[in-house]
């Protein structure tokens, strides 16, 4: 397994959003160097498989302070709307970084918690930006980083155990629960439930909390690049148990989190310079529920 990336579904604003994010983070964290840089990595466009969109931007891969993201222009789809069920927790080393990032990301957006001092932080803010994507900004005095933050409907501990066990079963020794604290008496949350959890999947850190305020939507999914069809088969079967399948390798698991389980072979074949071959692969993929590598290869090799 190569990596797991947050995948953001936009109606048609992916290019505008990606330019906005990379510009904002580059200007605030400009001293971090290339490894932790914020930049656009690649852009793909719709081809012959979708003639009504041909030539328009399909996906954009980008980095924000070293963390990889993917954005898609997927068109308006019911329930594919951003909310705060998955937010991005940004740790900042200096107050100046928090202040500048808050000013940039909050412009035209909605402030959920104003930039201020709180019992848990010297300076913190929670905002939804002008595109609807949710951010938590925290002055931690640590090296800047971004961590996806998942708000579960009072089943965070079950989810963390399930995910870490599943990815560990595929040989990923870095999948584990690292920290877990619970709500106590008279605290602002369900007693005994997860107040804050930190877990890793394939080396990527995630935060979790129990809350009944939000429901997950497919607008933000977790895109899993699988090295083999076996990995696809195992992840698909386990994550689908109690969940719901979608098209093109998408599924929603029993906790409501949406995943894309995709063999790296798909991206390789779809980016082939032979446009006829790439189109056939795209057309074959669009017929699928679970992605099947053998069928992709057959489509690629057709004469």
C-alpha positions as CSV (number, residue, x, y, z in Angstrom):
1,X,0.0,0.0,0.0
2,X,1.5,3.3,-1.1
3,X,-0.5,5.9,0.7
4,X,-3.9,7.2,1.9
5,X,-4.9,10.7,0.8
6,X,-7.8,13.0,1.6
7,X,-9.9,13.4,-1.5
8,X,-12.1,16.5,-1.9
9,X,-15.1,16.5,-4.2
10,X,-16.0,19.9,-5.7
11,X,-18.8,20.7,-8.2
12,X,-16.5,22.7,-10.5
13,X,-14.3,24.8,-8.2
14,X,-11.3,22.4,-7.8
15,X,-8.8,24.6,-9.6
16,X,-9.9,27.7,-7.7
17,X,-9.8,25.9,-4.4
18,X,-6.4,24.2,-5.0
19,X,-4.9,27.5,-6.1
20,X,-6.4,29.2,-3.0
21,X,-5.1,26.6,-0.6
22,X,-1.6,26.3,-2.0
23,X,-1.2,30.0,-2.2
24,X,-2.4,30.5,1.4
25,X,-0.2,27.8,2.9
26,X,2.8,28.8,0.9
27,X,2.7,32.4,2.0
28,X,2.2,31.5,5.7
29,X,4.7,28.6,5.8
30,X,7.2,29.9,3.2
31,X,10.2,29.1,5.4
32,X,9.6,25.3,5.6
33,X,11.5,24.4,2.4
34,X,10.7,22.1,-0.4
35,X,9.9,18.9,1.6
36,X,7.2,20.7,3.6
37,X,6.2,22.9,0.7
38,X,2.7,23.7,-0.5
39,X,2.3,23.2,-4.2
40,X,0.3,21.7,-7.1
41,X,1.8,18.3,-8.0
42,X,-0.3,17.3,-11.1
43,X,-3.4,18.0,-13.1
44,X,-5.5,15.6,-15.1
45,X,-8.2,16.5,-17.6
46,X,-11.4,14.7,-18.8
47,X,-10.9,12.9,-22.1
48,X,-12.9,11.0,-24.7
49,X,-14.6,8.8,-22.1
50,X,-16.6,11.9,-21.1
51,X,-17.0,14.0,-24.2
52,X,-19.2,16.6,-22.6
53,X,-16.4,17.4,-20.2
54,X,-13.4,16.8,-22.5
55,X,-10.5,19.1,-21.9
56,X,-11.8,20.4,-18.5
57,X,-9.9,19.7,-15.3
58,X,-10.8,16.4,-13.7
59,X,-8.4,16.0,-10.7
60,X,-5.6,18.0,-9.1
61,X,-3.0,16.5,-6.7
62,X,-1.4,19.0,-4.3
63,X,0.6,19.3,-1.1
64,X,0.0,21.5,1.9
65,X,2.9,21.7,4.3
66,X,4.0,18.3,3.1
67,X,0.6,16.5,3.3
68,X,-0.9,15.1,0.1
69,X,-4.4,15.9,-1.1
70,X,-6.5,15.2,-4.2
71,X,-9.3,17.4,-5.5
72,X,-11.9,16.4,-8.1
73,X,-14.3,18.4,-10.3
74,X,-17.1,15.8,-10.0
75,X,-20.2,18.0,-10.6
76,X,-23.2,18.6,-8.3
77,X,-24.3,15.4,-6.7
78,X,-26.9,15.1,-3.9
79,X,-25.3,14.7,-0.4
80,X,-21.8,15.4,-1.7
81,X,-21.5,18.6,0.3
82,X,-18.8,19.6,2.7
83,X,-19.5,19.8,6.4
84,X,-17.4,19.6,9.6
85,X,-17.6,15.8,10.0
86,X,-14.1,15.7,8.6
87,X,-11.9,18.7,9.3
88,X,-8.2,19.4,8.9
89,X,-6.3,20.1,12.1
90,X,-3.4,22.5,11.5
91,X,-0.6,22.7,14.0
92,X,1.3,26.0,13.9
93,X,4.6,26.7,15.5
94,X,4.1,30.5,16.0
95,X,1.3,32.8,16.8
96,X,2.0,34.7,13.6
97,X,1.4,31.5,11.6
98,X,-2.0,31.0,13.3
99,X,-3.0,34.6,12.8
100,X,-2.1,34.8,9.1
101,X,-3.7,31.4,8.2
102,X,-6.9,32.3,10.1
103,X,-7.1,35.6,8.1
104,X,-6.6,33.8,4.8
105,X,-8.9,30.7,5.3
106,X,-11.7,32.6,7.1
107,X,-12.1,35.1,4.3
108,X,-15.6,34.6,2.9
109,X,-16.2,31.6,5.1
110,X,-17.9,30.8,8.4
111,X,-16.2,31.0,11.8
112,X,-17.3,28.2,14.1
113,X,-15.0,29.1,17.0
114,X,-13.3,32.5,16.8
115,X,-9.5,32.9,17.1
116,X,-9.0,33.1,20.8
117,X,-7.5,31.5,23.9
118,X,-9.3,28.4,25.2
119,X,-8.8,26.0,28.1
120,X,-7.2,23.5,25.7
121,X,-5.1,26.0,23.7
122,X,-3.3,29.3,24.0
123,X,-4.7,30.2,20.5
124,X,-7.2,28.2,18.5
125,X,-9.9,28.7,15.8
126,X,-12.3,26.5,13.9
127,X,-13.6,27.7,10.6
128,X,-15.3,26.5,7.4
129,X,-13.7,28.2,4.4
130,X,-15.5,29.8,1.5
131,X,-15.7,26.4,-0.3
132,X,-17.1,24.7,2.8
133,X,-14.0,22.8,3.8
134,X,-13.5,22.8,7.6
135,X,-10.2,23.7,9.4
136,X,-9.1,23.7,13.0
137,X,-6.1,26.0,13.6
138,X,-4.1,25.5,16.7
139,X,-1.0,27.2,18.2
140,X,0.9,24.2,19.5
141,X,4.5,25.6,19.2
142,X,5.3,22.4,17.3
143,X,6.5,22.0,13.7
144,X,3.6,22.7,11.3
145,X,1.5,19.7,10.2
146,X,-2.0,18.8,9.0
147,X,-4.0,15.9,10.5
148,X,-7.4,14.8,9.3
149,X,-9.9,15.1,12.2
150,X,-12.9,12.7,12.1
151,X,-16.0,13.3,14.2
152,X,-17.8,10.0,14.8
153,X,-21.3,9.5,16.0
154,X,-20.3,8.1,19.4
155,X,-18.5,5.1,18.0
156,X,-15.0,6.6,17.6
157,X,-13.2,3.9,19.7
158,X,-14.9,1.1,17.7
159,X,-13.9,2.8,14.5
160,X,-10.3,3.4,15.5
161,X,-9.9,-0.3,16.6
162,X,-11.5,-1.5,13.4
163,X,-9.4,0.6,11.1
164,X,-6.1,0.0,12.8
165,X,-6.7,-3.8,13.0
166,X,-7.7,-3.9,9.3
167,X,-4.7,-2.1,8.0
168,X,-2.4,-4.0,10.4
169,X,-3.7,-7.3,8.9
170,X,-2.3,-6.2,5.5
171,X,1.2,-6.0,7.1
172,X,1.1,-2.3,8.0
173,X,2.9,-2.2,11.3
174,X,2.4,1.6,11.6
175,X,-1.4,1.3,12.1
176,X,-2.3,1.7,15.7
177,X,-4.1,3.8,18.3
178,X,-1.5,6.1,19.8
179,X,-3.6,8.2,22.3
180,X,-7.1,8.0,23.7
181,X,-8.8,10.2,26.3
182,X,-12.4,10.0,27.4
183,X,-15.0,12.5,28.5
184,X,-15.5,12.6,32.2
185,X,-18.2,13.8,34.5
186,X,-19.6,17.3,33.8
187,X,-17.4,17.6,30.6
188,X,-18.8,18.8,27.3
189,X,-19.4,15.4,25.8
190,X,-20.9,11.9,26.3
191,X,-19.3,10.5,29.5
192,X,-16.9,7.6,28.7
193,X,-16.8,8.4,25.0
194,X,-13.8,9.5,23.1
195,X,-12.8,13.1,23.9
196,X,-9.7,12.9,21.7
197,X,-8.1,10.0,19.9
198,X,-5.0,9.8,17.8
199,X,-4.4,6.8,15.5
200,X,-2.3,6.0,12.5
201,X,-3.1,4.1,9.2
202,X,-0.2,3.3,6.9
203,X,1.9,6.0,8.8
204,X,-0.7,8.7,8.3
205,X,-2.0,10.2,11.6
206,X,-5.7,10.8,12.1
207,X,-7.6,12.4,15.0
208,X,-11.0,11.3,16.2
209,X,-13.7,12.5,18.6
210,X,-17.2,11.4,19.6
211,X,-20.0,13.8,18.8
212,X,-23.6,13.6,17.5
213,X,-23.4,17.0,15.8
214,X,-22.3,15.8,12.3
215,X,-22.9,13.1,9.8
216,X,-20.1,12.1,7.4
217,X,-20.6,12.9,3.7
218,X,-18.8,11.6,0.6
219,X,-17.5,15.1,-0.2
220,X,-14.4,14.1,1.7
221,X,-13.3,10.5,1.2
222,X,-10.1,8.6,2.0
223,X,-8.3,7.5,-1.2
224,X,-6.3,4.3,-0.7
225,X,-3.6,3.5,-3.3
226,X,-3.3,-0.3,-3.3
227,X,-0.2,-2.0,-4.6
228,X,-2.0,-5.3,-5.5
229,X,-5.5,-6.6,-6.3
230,X,-5.3,-8.6,-3.1
231,X,-5.1,-5.4,-1.0
232,X,-8.1,-4.1,-3.0
233,X,-10.1,-7.3,-2.3
234,X,-9.4,-7.4,1.4
235,X,-10.0,-3.7,2.1
236,X,-13.1,-3.7,-0.1
237,X,-14.7,-6.7,1.7
238,X,-13.9,-5.6,5.2
239,X,-14.8,-1.9,4.8
240,X,-18.0,-2.8,2.9
241,X,-19.2,-5.1,5.7
242,X,-22.2,-3.2,7.2
243,X,-21.6,-0.3,4.7
244,X,-22.8,0.6,1.2
245,X,-21.0,0.2,-2.2
246,X,-20.9,3.0,-4.7
247,X,-19.4,3.2,-8.2
248,X,-15.8,3.2,-9.4
249,X,-14.2,1.8,-6.3
250,X,-16.1,4.1,-3.8
251,X,-17.8,2.8,-0.7
252,X,-19.2,4.1,2.6
253,X,-18.3,2.0,5.6
254,X,-20.5,1.1,8.6
255,X,-19.4,4.3,10.4
256,X,-20.4,6.5,7.5
257,X,-16.8,7.3,6.3
258,X,-16.4,7.1,2.5
259,X,-13.4,5.4,1.0
260,X,-11.9,4.9,-2.5
261,X,-10.1,1.6,-2.8
262,X,-8.0,1.8,-6.0
263,X,-5.1,-0.2,-7.4
264,X,-2.2,2.0,-8.4
265,X,-2.4,0.2,-11.8
266,X,-5.5,2.2,-12.6
267,X,-3.7,5.5,-12.4
268,X,-0.8,4.1,-14.4
269,X,-3.1,2.9,-17.2
270,X,-5.3,6.0,-17.3
271,X,-2.2,8.2,-17.7
272,X,-0.9,6.2,-20.7
273,X,0.2,8.5,-23.5
274,X,-1.9,6.4,-25.9
275,X,-5.2,8.2,-25.5
276,X,-7.3,5.3,-27.0
277,X,-5.9,2.9,-24.4
278,X,-6.4,5.4,-21.6
279,X,-10.0,6.0,-22.7
280,X,-10.8,2.3,-22.8
281,X,-9.5,1.9,-19.3
282,X,-11.6,4.9,-18.1
283,X,-14.7,3.5,-19.7
284,X,-14.2,0.1,-18.2
285,X,-13.6,1.6,-14.7
286,X,-16.8,3.6,-14.9
287,X,-18.8,0.3,-15.3
288,X,-17.3,-1.1,-12.1
289,X,-18.4,-1.1,-8.5
290,X,-15.2,-2.7,-7.1
291,X,-12.1,-2.1,-9.2
292,X,-10.8,-5.3,-10.9
293,X,-7.3,-5.0,-12.2
294,X,-7.6,-7.9,-14.7
295,X,-10.6,-6.3,-16.4
296,X,-8.6,-3.0,-16.6
297,X,-5.7,-4.8,-18.3
298,X,-8.1,-6.5,-20.8
299,X,-9.6,-3.1,-21.7
300,X,-6.1,-1.6,-22.0
301,X,-4.8,-4.4,-24.3
302,X,-7.8,-4.5,-26.6
303,X,-7.0,-3.9,-30.3
